[in-house]
Amino acid sequence: MATRSDDIGLFKRGRRWWLRLYVKGEGKKIIALKPEGQTHATTNRDVARAIARDIRRQVEEKGRIERPTGAADLLALIEQFKAVNAVEASQQQAQDNAAHVKDFIDTLEIKHPGEITLERVQDWFVRLHKAGRSPKTIWNHRGSLSRFCEFLIDREHLTANPCRRMKMPKTEKLLPRFLSIAEHDQALTLAKDHGIYREVATALYTGMRREELRRMAWADVDFMRAVVMVPKSKSRRPRTIPMSDKLRTVLLEQQTDTGKRKHVFPGRDRKDHTGMRRGSWWVDALKPLQAAMPVFTADMAETATGRGWHLFRHTFASRLVQAGVPIAKVSAWLGHTDIRTTMIYAHLAPGHDADIEHA
């Protein structure tokens, strides 16, 4: 069997791994492959390979060994992962992914990327399951950890993604919650009382996600064509939403107040023209509505959709489908890349179809 390049120079002393390496000007070196913070060489072959790769990289790039352990700073890697993730997804999603990874690292006391093995990943998800986490929550944690493993592979800190081999429970497909006509009107009344009417109305009349509302700029609002553009969305594809008369009225009022700023809903504690409103504002602003309207939280399982600002998105889609707007059109306005995602609203379509008489 051919020797893996990762194994060249690796050997065992007892149960622990060492590396035999030639360094120009220094001769042959024998190095104990010790993870950061540990006094002894590792007994884990994957960890040994990862540390050895780091040492070889140092010798190749700098001609010397600066860190004999070759240990990667996991906290620094998580911060790098969060920064890269924020470019690919939203800032909030990047923070959530990093938080899930740090929870995994801290709980299992992972000291080196090479210690992220299938066994440790399985142990982590068993812990989540025993703690009563829902299948959907476990799926979210799995997604975050899998993205981090891919990040580590790209930077040659890991050779394989153990999450790919982790079998996951199926999640129950629940119907989305949405506001009834009375609740829709109540939400707007409460929003007006608490000074967030324009934000809530824009959410209800566009179906935009919270992060999309936060990023919404006046350059994306075209009153002449009566459309609102979403240049950056979860699907990473731009989309266009028609502007209803109600939305036009709301946005014209908002333009009077913030038209000279870059964002439609700019940061309230910034004097410049570029600041977005902080994510925490959007969380706190909705609390009065959530406290007053049981539909936000009552009898809702942890796996259910329809919490917070996303409830307005579900309401936007549900009202359109109930009015007979074609699913394909609603899907395009929501920015779904797969129309099957929009089909969760199909049961709301007008009931009787004359074609049934042909049965």
C-alpha positions as CSV (number, residue, x, y, z in Angstrom):
1,M,0.0,0.0,0.0
2,A,1.4,3.4,-0.9
3,T,2.4,5.7,1.9
4,R,0.3,8.9,2.3
5,S,2.2,12.1,1.9
6,D,0.8,13.2,5.3
7,D,2.6,10.2,6.9
8,I,6.1,10.8,5.5
9,G,8.4,11.2,8.5
10,L,5.8,10.3,11.0
11,F,6.6,7.6,13.5
12,K,5.5,6.4,16.9
13,R,7.3,6.2,20.3
14,G,5.1,4.1,22.4
15,R,1.6,5.4,21.8
16,R,2.6,8.9,20.8
17,W,3.5,10.5,17.4
18,W,6.7,12.2,16.4
19,L,8.0,13.7,13.2
20,R,11.4,13.1,11.6
21,L,12.2,16.1,9.3
22,Y,15.2,17.6,7.6
23,V,15.6,21.4,7.9
24,K,18.2,23.1,5.7
25,G,21.0,24.5,7.8
26,E,19.9,22.7,10.9
27,G,20.0,19.1,9.8
28,K,17.7,16.3,10.8
29,K,15.1,17.2,13.5
30,I,13.0,14.9,15.7
31,I,9.9,16.8,16.8
32,A,7.2,15.7,19.3
33,L,3.8,16.4,17.7
34,K,2.2,18.2,20.7
35,P,-1.1,20.1,20.4
36,E,-1.2,23.6,21.8
37,G,-1.5,23.6,25.6
38,Q,-0.4,20.0,26.0
39,T,3.0,18.7,27.3
40,H,3.1,15.4,25.5
41,A,2.9,14.3,21.9
42,T,-0.5,13.3,20.6
43,T,-1.8,9.7,20.4
44,N,-4.2,10.7,17.7
45,R,-2.9,10.0,14.2
46,D,-5.2,12.6,12.5
47,V,-4.0,15.3,14.9
48,A,-0.4,14.3,14.3
49,R,-0.9,14.6,10.6
50,A,-2.4,18.1,10.9
51,I,0.4,19.3,13.2
52,A,3.0,17.8,10.8
53,R,1.4,19.6,7.9
54,D,1.7,22.9,9.7
55,I,5.4,22.3,10.5
56,R,6.2,21.3,6.9
57,R,4.5,24.5,5.7
58,Q,6.6,26.6,8.1
59,V,9.8,24.9,6.8
60,E,8.8,25.3,3.2
61,E,7.7,29.0,3.5
62,K,10.2,30.3,6.0
63,G,13.0,27.7,6.1
64,R,12.6,27.2,9.9
65,I,10.2,26.0,12.5
66,E,8.7,28.9,14.5
67,R,6.2,26.8,16.5
68,P,7.4,23.3,17.2
69,T,3.9,22.2,18.1
70,G,2.5,23.4,14.8
71,A,-0.8,24.0,16.7
72,A,-3.4,26.1,15.1
73,D,-5.2,28.8,17.2
74,L,-8.8,27.6,17.0
75,L,-10.3,30.8,18.3
76,A,-8.4,32.8,15.6
77,L,-9.6,30.2,13.0
78,I,-13.2,30.6,14.2
79,E,-12.9,34.4,13.8
80,Q,-11.5,34.0,10.3
81,F,-14.3,31.6,9.5
82,K,-16.9,34.1,10.7
83,A,-15.4,36.9,8.5
84,V,-15.4,34.7,5.4
85,N,-18.9,33.4,6.2
86,A,-20.2,37.0,6.5
87,V,-19.2,37.6,2.9
88,E,-20.9,34.4,1.7
89,A,-24.1,34.8,3.8
90,S,-25.5,37.4,6.2
91,Q,-23.7,38.9,9.2
92,Q,-26.3,37.2,11.5
93,Q,-25.8,33.8,9.9
94,A,-22.1,34.1,10.2
95,Q,-22.4,34.9,13.9
96,D,-24.7,32.0,14.4
97,N,-22.4,29.6,12.6
98,A,-19.4,30.8,14.6
99,A,-21.4,30.5,17.9
100,H,-22.4,26.9,17.1
101,V,-18.8,26.0,16.3
102,K,-17.4,27.6,19.4
103,D,-20.1,25.7,21.5
104,F,-18.8,22.5,20.0
105,I,-15.1,23.4,20.5
106,D,-15.6,24.5,24.1
107,T,-17.9,21.7,25.2
108,L,-15.7,18.9,23.9
109,E,-12.5,20.7,24.8
110,I,-11.1,20.5,21.2
111,K,-7.5,21.8,21.2
112,H,-6.6,21.3,17.5
113,P,-8.4,21.0,14.2
114,G,-7.2,17.4,13.8
115,E,-9.3,16.5,16.9
116,I,-12.5,17.2,14.9
117,T,-13.2,13.5,14.1
118,L,-16.3,11.6,13.3
119,E,-16.3,10.2,16.8
120,R,-16.2,13.6,18.4
121,V,-18.9,14.9,16.0
122,Q,-21.2,12.0,16.8
123,D,-20.6,12.6,20.5
124,W,-21.6,16.2,20.1
125,F,-24.9,15.5,18.3
126,V,-25.7,12.8,20.9
127,R,-25.3,15.5,23.5
128,L,-27.6,17.9,21.6
129,H,-30.2,15.2,21.3
130,K,-30.1,14.2,25.0
131,A,-30.4,17.9,25.8
132,G,-33.8,17.9,24.0
133,R,-32.7,19.9,21.0
134,S,-35.1,19.6,18.1
135,P,-34.1,17.9,14.8
136,K,-34.1,21.2,13.1
137,T,-31.8,22.8,15.7
138,I,-29.4,19.8,15.3
139,W,-29.5,20.2,11.6
140,N,-28.6,23.9,12.0
141,H,-25.6,22.9,14.2
142,R,-24.6,20.3,11.8
143,G,-24.6,22.8,8.9
144,S,-22.5,25.3,10.9
145,L,-19.9,22.7,11.9
146,S,-19.8,21.2,8.4
147,R,-19.1,24.7,6.9
148,F,-16.3,25.1,9.4
149,C,-14.8,21.8,8.5
150,E,-14.8,22.8,4.8
151,F,-13.1,26.0,5.8
152,L,-10.4,24.0,7.7
153,I,-10.0,21.7,4.6
154,D,-9.5,24.7,2.4
155,R,-6.7,25.9,4.7
156,E,-5.2,22.4,5.0
157,H,-5.9,22.1,8.7
158,L,-8.1,19.1,8.1
159,T,-8.1,16.4,5.4
160,A,-11.8,15.3,5.5
161,N,-15.2,16.6,6.6
162,P,-16.5,14.2,9.3
163,C,-20.0,15.8,9.2
164,R,-20.6,14.3,5.8
165,R,-20.6,10.9,7.3
166,M,-22.9,11.9,10.2
167,K,-26.5,10.5,9.6
168,M,-29.1,13.0,10.7
169,P,-32.7,12.7,11.8
170,K,-35.4,13.8,9.4
171,T,-37.1,17.1,10.3
172,E,-40.9,17.4,10.4
173,K,-42.3,19.7,7.7
174,L,-44.6,22.1,9.5
175,L,-47.0,24.5,7.9
176,P,-45.8,28.2,8.3
177,R,-47.6,30.5,10.7
178,F,-49.0,33.7,9.3
179,L,-51.2,36.6,10.4
180,S,-55.0,36.5,9.9
181,I,-56.7,39.6,8.5
182,A,-57.5,40.8,12.1
183,E,-53.9,40.1,13.3
184,H,-52.5,41.8,10.2
185,D,-54.4,45.0,11.1
186,Q,-53.6,44.6,14.8
187,A,-49.9,44.3,14.0
188,L,-49.9,47.5,12.0
189,T,-51.8,49.4,14.7
190,L,-49.4,48.2,17.4
191,A,-46.4,49.1,15.1
192,K,-47.8,52.6,14.7
193,D,-48.2,52.9,18.5
194,H,-44.6,51.8,19.1
195,G,-42.9,53.8,16.3
196,I,-42.1,51.0,13.9
197,Y,-45.0,51.2,11.5
198,R,-42.9,51.8,8.3
199,E,-40.6,48.9,9.1
200,V,-43.4,46.5,9.8
201,A,-45.5,47.7,6.8
202,T,-42.5,47.3,4.5
203,A,-42.0,43.8,5.7
204,L,-45.6,42.9,5.2
205,Y,-45.8,44.4,1.7
206,T,-42.5,43.0,0.4
207,G,-42.0,39.7,2.2
208,M,-38.3,40.7,2.7
209,R,-36.2,39.0,5.3
210,R,-35.0,41.0,8.3
211,E,-31.5,41.2,7.0
212,E,-32.7,42.3,3.6
213,L,-34.8,45.0,5.3
214,R,-31.7,46.1,7.3
215,R,-29.6,46.4,4.1
216,M,-32.3,48.0,2.0
217,A,-30.9,51.1,0.3
218,W,-32.6,54.0,-1.5
219,A,-30.6,53.0,-4.6
220,D,-32.7,49.8,-4.6
221,V,-36.1,51.6,-4.6
222,D,-37.3,52.6,-8.1
223,F,-40.5,54.7,-7.8
224,M,-40.7,55.2,-11.6
225,R,-40.8,51.5,-12.4
226,A,-42.7,50.8,-9.1
227,V,-40.3,48.1,-7.9
228,V,-38.0,47.3,-5.0
229,M,-34.8,45.4,-5.8
230,V,-33.0,43.0,-3.4
231,P,-29.4,42.9,-4.6
232,K,-28.2,40.5,-1.9
233,S,-30.4,37.7,-0.5
234,K,-30.1,34.3,1.2
235,S,-30.1,32.6,-2.2
236,R,-27.2,35.0,-3.4
237,R,-29.3,36.0,-6.3
238,P,-30.8,39.5,-6.8
239,R,-34.6,39.7,-7.2
240,T,-37.2,42.4,-7.9
241,I,-40.5,42.9,-5.9
242,P,-43.3,44.9,-7.4
243,M,-44.2,48.0,-5.4
244,S,-47.9,48.1,-4.3
245,D,-49.7,51.4,-3.8
246,K,-49.6,50.8,0.0
247,L,-45.9,50.2,-0.1
248,R,-45.3,53.3,-2.2
249,T,-47.1,55.5,0.4
250,V,-45.0,54.1,3.2
251,L,-41.7,54.5,1.3
252,L,-42.5,58.0,0.2
253,E,-43.1,59.0,3.8
254,Q,-39.8,57.3,4.8
255,Q,-38.0,59.1,2.0
256,T,-39.0,62.4,3.5
257,D,-37.2,61.5,6.7
258,T,-34.2,59.5,5.5
259,G,-34.0,60.1,1.7
260,K,-30.5,61.7,2.1
261,R,-29.1,58.7,3.9
262,K,-27.9,55.6,2.1
263,H,-30.2,53.1,3.7
264,V,-34.0,53.2,3.9
265,F,-33.8,52.4,7.6
266,P,-30.5,53.9,8.6
267,G,-28.8,53.5,12.0
268,R,-30.2,55.9,14.5
269,D,-26.9,56.4,16.4
270,R,-24.8,57.3,13.3
271,K,-24.4,60.7,11.7
272,D,-22.8,59.4,8.5
273,H,-24.7,58.3,5.4
274,T,-23.5,54.7,5.3
275,G,-24.6,53.1,8.6
276,M,-27.2,50.4,8.7
277,R,-29.4,50.0,11.7
278,R,-27.9,47.5,14.1
279,G,-29.3,43.9,14.1
280,S,-30.1,44.2,17.8
281,W,-32.5,47.1,17.1
282,W,-34.6,44.8,14.9
283,V,-34.8,42.2,17.6
284,D,-35.8,44.6,20.3
285,A,-38.2,46.7,18.2
286,L,-40.5,43.7,17.7
287,K,-40.8,42.7,21.4
288,P,-44.0,44.8,22.1
289,L,-45.8,43.1,19.2
290,Q,-44.6,39.7,20.3
291,A,-45.8,40.3,23.9
292,A,-49.2,41.5,22.8
293,M,-49.9,39.0,20.0
294,P,-50.0,35.3,20.9
295,V,-49.7,34.3,17.3
296,F,-45.9,35.0,17.5
297,T,-45.3,32.4,20.2
298,A,-48.4,30.6,21.4
299,D,-48.4,26.8,21.1
300,M,-45.4,27.0,18.8
301,A,-42.8,24.2,18.8
302,E,-39.2,25.1,18.6
303,T,-39.1,23.7,15.0
304,A,-42.0,25.9,13.8
305,T,-41.4,28.7,11.5
306,G,-43.0,32.1,11.8
307,R,-41.0,33.8,14.6
308,G,-40.3,37.5,14.7
309,W,-39.9,39.4,11.4
310,H,-40.1,36.1,9.4
311,L,-43.8,35.9,10.4
312,F,-44.4,39.0,8.2
313,R,-42.7,37.2,5.3
314,H,-45.0,34.2,5.7
315,T,-48.0,36.5,5.9
316,F,-47.0,38.3,2.7
317,A,-46.7,34.9,0.8
318,S,-49.9,33.5,2.4
319,R,-52.1,36.4,1.5
320,L,-50.9,36.4,-2.1
321,V,-51.6,32.6,-2.5
322,Q,-55.0,33.0,-0.8
323,A,-55.8,35.7,-3.4
324,G,-55.0,33.3,-6.3
325,V,-51.6,34.7,-7.3
326,P,-49.7,31.9,-9.1
327,I,-47.2,30.0,-6.9
328,A,-44.4,30.6,-9.5
329,K,-44.9,34.4,-9.2
330,V,-44.9,34.3,-5.4
331,S,-41.8,32.2,-5.5
332,A,-39.9,34.8,-7.6
333,W,-41.0,37.6,-5.3
334,L,-39.8,35.7,-2.3
335,G,-36.5,34.8,-3.9
336,H,-36.8,31.1,-3.6
337,T,-34.3,29.2,-5.8
338,D,-36.6,26.1,-5.8
339,I,-40.3,26.4,-6.3
340,R,-40.8,23.4,-4.0
341,T,-39.9,25.7,-1.1
342,T,-42.8,27.9,-2.0
343,M,-45.2,25.0,-2.2
344,I,-45.6,25.0,1.6
345,Y,-48.1,27.8,0.9
346,A,-50.0,25.8,-1.8
347,H,-52.7,24.5,0.6
348,L,-53.8,28.2,0.9
349,A,-54.8,28.5,-2.7
350,P,-58.5,29.1,-3.5
351,G,-60.3,25.8,-2.7
352,H,-62.5,24.8,-5.7
353,D,-61.0,24.1,-9.1
354,A,-63.5,23.5,-11.9
355,D,-61.1,21.0,-13.5
356,I,-62.1,18.6,-10.7
357,E,-65.4,18.1,-12.5
358,H,-63.5,16.1,-15.2
359,A,-62.7,13.4,-12.7
